[in-house]
């Protein structure tokens, strides 16, 4: 029987992987009926543990019930429903076109499970960001090992208990622990690794996976810009920026990391941003039930170290004992400031300005490619210019972060912000090997490809392959 707080050494991990690979190889996880049953089991288990999950999120991150449900539980339930609705179609082998030179043949793509998948989750959305990838792994017919974040121990314990009570331990297993456990896991010969976290740790995961040539999906982060052009609706823009930035206390990988506002409207935008912070969280956000806390003291210290008091125009108040940092705006920020050196991942929003869009685009393109980009404008030409000129993982026009809430769009990074994508069908494909097969007819016999060769055969092949 699996313990709720189970940790495993390298030998035990290898033994588990072997069992999972044998299970998948046996075909036991492949039937549609099996996958649908497991997805339904997961959905029912999440509903059963809804209150426990919410309480764990409150204890670890001070999340409100509304945020806990909408960004973690409800999001997952909706994702599971979408997957179950479309899985039968996704699983079907897909016939594709065949070149004329293969006359009499048929080309088919067969989705097949990788085998044993490792899913490593972060602390910011500690439930959803392991369970949503798990849904993709199950849908694709894999077995899985889940490693929740050790920074959110209450959520980790609930996940372990939920999985233990509802799934066979050789099919889906939760392994808890710190850096040493994570190191043992990423150096093990899984068939697929799905990691969500920082770029720095993502590099370590990728390097370890390379030892066994394990394919990886890396959902990382970066400094996601929010461009506000001179024609933007400032009232609506401020509301959507403040919500996207300060939801989950700014601990969101796709949160607007900084605002790049047109010089003409920056002062007015700053006023609107201040007003929206007060409208959302009151005069004292520390007392707001809708504003959470920083995950731990180390991250609190890192964040407070980014503040420059002379540039703080609202917020900046903090309380180490309560792990509190107020929603904070910083003005007159320059590209070389400390707050612009790394992803903030907290409730601090620097405001920079630009005069000419081409200069802003040039500055964005001189930095690592971000996970997200947000643009506020009514000008289609500006929109087209930014979309074509700047590379980023995904984003929104006239909103923030909601591009990740649709299963019809791939979600993932590019360059330093990650590789691979998921959500909806893309989650199924993330955990599936797409096996291409050419089915050759035995009735149609084409002999000009076989030796001995001649000029006549060469001329014939030139006519076909042109």
N, C-alpha and C positions, 0 to 999 in steps of 0.2 A: 504494500500500500504506500502511495506517495505521501510524504509529509507536506504540510501546508508551507512550511518554511524551508523547503528542500534546497540544499546546495549539493554540488557534485564535483568530484575531482575529474581530471582528464581521462582516467581509465573508465570511470562510470559514464562519462559523456560519450566516449567512443562506443561503449556497449549499447547505450541508448540509440545512438545513430545507426548502428548495425541492425537493431531491431526495427527501427522505423523504415530503413531501406528495404528490409525483407518484407515488411508489411505492404509497402507500395509496390514492390516487384511482384508480389503475389496477386496483384490485381484487386485486392480487397477494398481499396479506397477509390477505385475508378468508376464504378457504376453511378449513374445519375441519381438513383434512389438513395444510395449511401450518402452522397454529397449533400443532397437536399435534406436528408434526415439530420446530418451533423449541423448544417446551417440553421435548421429549425431548432435544434437542441441549444445552439448558442444563443439564438434569439430569445428563446424561452428562459434560459438561465439568466440573461441580462435583465429581463423583466422581473424575474424572481428576486434578483439581488439589487434592484434599483435603489432602494433606500440605503443599503450598505455601501454601494458605490458612491452615492451622494455624500454620505457621512465621511467616507474615507477621503474624498476630494476636499471636503471642508476642513478636515484635520490636517491634510498635507499642504493645501494651497489656499485655504479660506475661500474656496469658490462658493458663490451663491448657488442656491438650488436651480435658479433659472439658467445660469451659465453651465452648471454641471450637466443639466439635462440637454440643453440645446447643442453645446459644443462637444459633448462626449457621448452620453447615453442615446439621446434622440438621434443624433447624427449616425451612430452605429446602427440603430434599429432601421433607419431609413435605408442605409447602405445594404444591410442584409436583405431587406425586402426587394430592393432593386436587383440584387444578385440572384435571388431565388426566382424572380420573375423571368430573367433572361438567360439563366444558366444553360438550359437545354439547348438553346440556339448557339450559345458560345461554344459548347462542347462538340458540336457537329463538325466532322471533317469538312473542310472548305475546298471545293473544286475551283481552280483558277485557270487562266488561259494557258495554252500550250503553243510554242512556236511551230511554224509550218514545217520546219525540218524534222520535227518529231511527229509527223503525220501518223495517225492511228494510235496516239498515246493520250493519256489523261494525267493531269497534274493535280495533286491533292495535298493539302496541308492538314496534318493531324496534330491537334494540341495534346500534349502528354505532360504529366506531372514531372517535376524535377526529381522528387524523392523526399528527402529530409530537409526541411527548411528551418533556418534560424531567424527569428524576429527579435530585434533588440530595440526597446522603446526608450523614449526620453522622459523627462520629469514634467514637462509643461502641460501636456494632455496625456497623462500617464495611462489612462484607460483606453481611450479611443485610438491612440497611436500604436498600440500593440494589437488591439482586437480587430481593427479594420483591416490591417494587413493579414491577420489570421483568417478573416473571412475569405480573402483572396486565395490564400494558401489552401484552405479547405475546398473552395469552389474548383480549384485546379487539380484536386486529387492528391495533394501532398500530405505528409505527416509534418508536424511542426514542434519546435522547441521555442518557448517564449522566455525572454529575459527582460522583466520589467525594470524600471529605474530604481536603484537603491535609495535615491533621494526622496522618493514618495513611498515610504514603507507601508502605510495603511492601505493605499491603493494596491500595492504589490501583493499584500496579504489577501485582499479580497479576490484579486485575479487568480491567485494560486488556489484558493478555496473553491472558487467557481469552476475552474477547469478540472480540479481533482474530483469534484462531485459529479461531473457530467460527461467526462470523456475518459476513454481508456488511457492509462498512463503510458503505454507504448505507442499511442497515436498522437496525442497532444500532451506536452509536458511543460510545466512552468519550472524554471530554475532561477532561484534568487541568489543574490550575493553581490559583492563589490567588484572592484577592478580586476582582482585575481580570477574570479569566476568568469568575467567577461573575456579576459585574455585567453583562458582555457577554451572557451566557446568559439571565439573567432579563429583560433588556430586549429580547430577540429575540421575533419573532412565532410562538412555538410554539402548538400547539393545546390543550395541557394542561401544567400544571406541578404536579409533586408534590414538595413540600419537607418534609424532616424536619430539625428543628433548634430553635434557641431562638426564643422569642417575639419578641425584639428583631429578629432577622434575618428572621423570618417577616413582620413588618410591612414590611420593605424589599422582600421578594419580592412581596408583594401589591401594594404601591404601583407597582413596576415593571411587573408583569403588567397592571395597570389601563390602562397606556398603549395596549396592544393588545387590551384586554378579554379576556385569556387567563384561562380559569377555573383556579382553583388549589385544590389540596388541601394543607392545612398541618397537619403532625403536629408539634406543639410540645411544651410541657411545663408547668411550674408546680409549686407546692408541694402535693404530694399528701399528704393527711392519713391517718393510721392511728389510728382510734378504738378504744380497748380499754375495753370496759364492765366493770362490777364483777363480772359473772358469767362472764367469759371463762376458758377453760382456759389458765392462765398458762404451763404447760410447753410446750404445743403452740403457743400464741400467740407466745411468745418465739422458738421455733425458726423459725417461718414468717416472722416479722418480720426476724430477723437474716439469714436467707437472702435474702429479697427486697431488703433494704437493701444488703447488702454483695456480692452477686453482681456481677461486673464492676466491683469496687471502688466500688460506689455510682454508677457512671456509667451509669445507666439512667433513661430519661425517666419511667417509671412506678414507680420505686423509692419506697417510703414516705419522704417528705421529713421528716416529723416524727411523733412519737407523741403522741396526745392521750389520756391515760390517766385513768380515774376515780380520784379522790383516795384512795379506800379501798384500791385494789390497786396503786397506783403504786410504792411501795417494794418490794413483792414482785416486781413485774414487772421492775423495774430489776435486781434480783438475778438473775433468770432470764435476762435479756438478756446480762448479763456472763458468766454460765455458758455460754451458747450460743456466744458469740464465742470463748471458749477451746476449747469442744468442736469448733468448726469449724476454727479456724485455729491452735490451740496457744497456748502461753504467749507466744510471740514471733511474731506474724503475719508479720513481715518475712521469716521463714525458711520460711513456708508456701508450697508450690508451687501452692496453690489461691487465693492472694490476689494480685491483679494490681497494677498501678501506674497513676498518674495519667498522662493522655495526653501532657502537656507541662508545661514549667516555668511558663508563664503561668497555667494552670489550677491547678497546685500552689500557686502564690503566692496566688491568689484563695481557695482552700480553707483554707489555713493562716491566712489573714487573718480567717476567720470564727470561729476558735477563741477562746474566753474561758477561759483556764487555770483560773480559780476555779470554773467550771461543768463542767469536764471531769471525769467520774467514772471513766472507763476509756478507755485509748487516748491519743490526742493526740500520740504520738511521730511524728516526721517526718524525712525525709532528702531534701534538695533534689537531691543528685547522683543518687540512685536513684529520684527521683520517687515516693517512698514516703510514704504517710500512713496510720497505723494505723486500724483500725476504732475509731471514737470515739463514746462516748455523752456527751451533755451534759444535766445535770439542772438543775432550778430555772430553766428558760428561760422568758422572758416574751415576749409577742407583739411587743413593741417592740424586742427584741434584734436585733443585726445579722444573726445567723444565720437570722432569720425574715423578712428583707427580700427575699430572692431564692431561686430554686430552688438547692438545694445542689449537686446533681449530683456527689456524692463521698461518701466513707465517714464522714460525720458525721451522727449521729442525735440531734436535740434531743428532750427529753422534757418535755412540758407536761402540766398536769393540769386536770381539770374536776370540778365537784361535781354540777351539774345538766345533763342532756343538752340541755335547751332553750337554755341559755346557750352551750354548745359549738356547737350548730347555728347560733345567731345569729352567733357569731364567724366560723364557716366561711363563712356567707353574706355577711359583710361584706368578704370578700376575693375576689380573682379566681377564677373557676371553675377547679378543678384538672383535670388530665388523668386522674387516678385518685383513688379513695377506697377505703379498706379499713376494714372494721368487724369486730371480734371480739366476738361475743355469742352466747348461746344463746336469747335472748329474741326471739321473732318480732315482738312489738310494737315493740321497740327497732329491730329491723331495718327494719320497715315505715316507722317514723317517719323514720329517717335516709334511706332510699331515696327517700321522697316529698318530703322537705323540702330536700335538698341537691342541687344540680345539679353534675354532674361528667361527664367523658368516659366512663368505665367503671371497673369495679373488682371487688372480691371481698368476699364475706362469709366470715370465718374462714380467709382465706388472703391472699397478696399476689402480685401481678404475673401470675399464671397465666391471668387472663382474656384476655391477648393471645395465649395459646398454643392457642386453639381457632379453627378456621376458620369456625365456625358463629355466632360473635359479631362484630358490627362493632367495629373498633378505631379510635378517633379522639377528638379533643378537642371542647371547646365553649367559646365565648367566647375568652378569652386563651390557652387551651390548644390552640386549633386549630379547624379546620373540615374537614368531610368525613371519611370513614372507609374502611377497607379490611380485608383478610383474607378468604380464601375467596371466596365469590360477591361480597362487597362490593368486593374488588379488581377483579374483572371489571367491575362496575358503575362503579367509580371512574374507569375509563379508557374507558367507553362512554357515548355520547350515546343516551339513550332517546327514540327518534323515534316520536311518536304519530301514527297514521294512521287516519282514518275512511273506510272503504270503503263507498261509497253504491251501493245497488241501482239499476239502470236500469229495472227492472220496476215497482217501487213508486214512484209519482209523487205527491208531496204538494205541492199548489200554494198552500196557504194562507199559506206564508211569503213569497210573491212579491207585489209591488204589482200592481194597486192594492189598497190595504187598505180594510177595512170594519169596522163594529161586529161583524158576524158572525164575521169572521176573528179579531178581537181577543178576543171571548168564547171562541172555540175555543182560542186559544193560552193563555188564562188557565186553561182546564181542564187543559191539558197541563203547563204550567209552574207548578206550585203546590207 
